[in-house]
Amino acid sequence: MEQPINLFLVTCLFFFFFNQPRLSTAIDSQSIKINVMSLGAKPDGKTDSTAALVRAWDAACDSPKPATIFVPKGRFLVKQKAQFSGPCKTGAIIIRIDGSIIAPSDYNVLGDAEFWLQFKNVDGVSILGGVLDGQGAGLWACKSSGKNCPTGVTTLGFSKSNNIAISGLISLNSQLYHIVFNGCNNVKLQSVKTLAAGDSPNTDGIHVQISSDVKILKSKLSTGDDCVSIGPGTTNLLIQDVICGPGHGISIGSLGKDFEEEGVQNVTVKSVTFVNTQNGVRIKSWGRPSKGFVKHVMFQQATMINVQNPIVIDQNYCPDNINCPGQVSGVKINDVTYQDIHGTSATRVAVKFDCSKKNPCKGITLKDVKLKYKNQPAKALCINADGTTLGLTEPSGCL
Ligand SMILES: *[C@@H]1O[C@H](CO)[C@@H](O)[C@H](O)[C@H]1NC(C)=O
């Protein structure tokens, strides 16, 4: 076994050395490079590097050539909200992070700033590597003690931005959501990790809304709320090769909180493993009037391991039963397919469609679904749901 590995290594090294000089001269002549340490950032975990990061961004953004911002190894404290705004002169900015960017441990410092690191109106931004440490544990503890605490901040946000690529990034212990896309087009996330305690409040892994053509690939999302939450106005979303857990699963919704709301369409969730999560694949809407809708959704090849609600549509969401007249959802759900979903449920009811009295779910398809509870077929429950069951499906017989 030694021989092939050595050969592989030698080949890699050969390509590395052979290609490196040519590659860097090519980049040198066409792009600018900015090391945040040249602008005063310090890898000591103590000096506030916010201003240096923002200055690096402004220089990159102002450059007519493609730019690379480099954050070297070490711990860079970013104590304040850092806003990276466009539009920029260049349509290609790479942020390469070898080290960690650390939020202040005192949650009152960022308080209600909404975002910690926020990109706004940008186009063609890539983030490669890096650890973003939100240091959220203090805020979670404050919230669970019932004290009066700030809302906290999302670790990384993109608003009104296009052509975004994130790869190899790790988000640790966000105060609130880990990563949020709002009003974005053409986003690709790959090999991303989110990591927060299973009981941390509102620490969704990735939240997408009013955005199109978003891909979330080969990622591991462990957190205290939804691994991925899909908000109103999401179209053409692909989630593939993802491991989710702990967390609340992959959720379309909550939808229908507002009357005027954009719908969700063309969502594909493929090859996802859920481990010890509260839900597997879920669609959730408020029991309130709304113009919202969900259509053309495909949940495919999912493995459930000890999941409390593997397949669930809940159109009666209404925390504390406040402001949900008659508990009837206006959100129309149509054309949702569950195919090749198998594994174990932690509760007897593994499939639950609790749809709106006024707008029953239509076009629900269950195909080759096999879910067990304590080594026996689990149960299915349908309320106001219409559709077909195909192939070998267990539990069967409620559509
Ligand atoms: C649906 O979304 C996928 C990405 O998951 C995209 O490739 C496809 O073109 C979209 N379909 C339509 C009809 O827009």
PDBQT file of the ligand as one rigid body, heavy atoms in Angstrom, charges set to zero:
ROOT
HETATM    1  C1  LIG A 401     -34.511  24.456 -10.537  1.00  0.00    +0.000 C 
HETATM    2  O1  LIG A 401     -33.362  24.612  -9.753  1.00  0.00    +0.000 OA
HETATM    3  C2  LIG A 401     -32.217  23.959 -10.258  1.00  0.00    +0.000 C 
HETATM    4  C3  LIG A 401     -31.122  24.140  -9.236  1.00  0.00    +0.000 C 
HETATM    5  O2  LIG A 401     -31.416  23.311  -8.158  1.00  0.00    +0.000 OA
HETATM    6  C4  LIG A 401     -31.852  24.513 -11.621  1.00  0.00    +0.000 C 
HETATM    7  O3  LIG A 401     -30.750  23.817 -12.135  1.00  0.00    +0.000 OA
HETATM    8  C5  LIG A 401     -33.041  24.382 -12.560  1.00  0.00    +0.000 C 
HETATM    9  O4  LIG A 401     -32.759  25.010 -13.770  1.00  0.00    +0.000 OA
HETATM   10  C6  LIG A 401     -34.270  25.027 -11.926  1.00  0.00    +0.000 C 
HETATM   11  N1  LIG A 401     -35.432  24.769 -12.751  1.00  0.00    +0.000 N 
HETATM   12  C7  LIG A 401     -36.162  25.732 -13.269  1.00  0.00    +0.000 C 
HETATM   13  C8  LIG A 401     -37.355  25.296 -14.064  1.00  0.00    +0.000 C 
HETATM   14  O5  LIG A 401     -35.909  26.912 -13.124  1.00  0.00    +0.000 OA
ENDROOT
TORSDOF 0
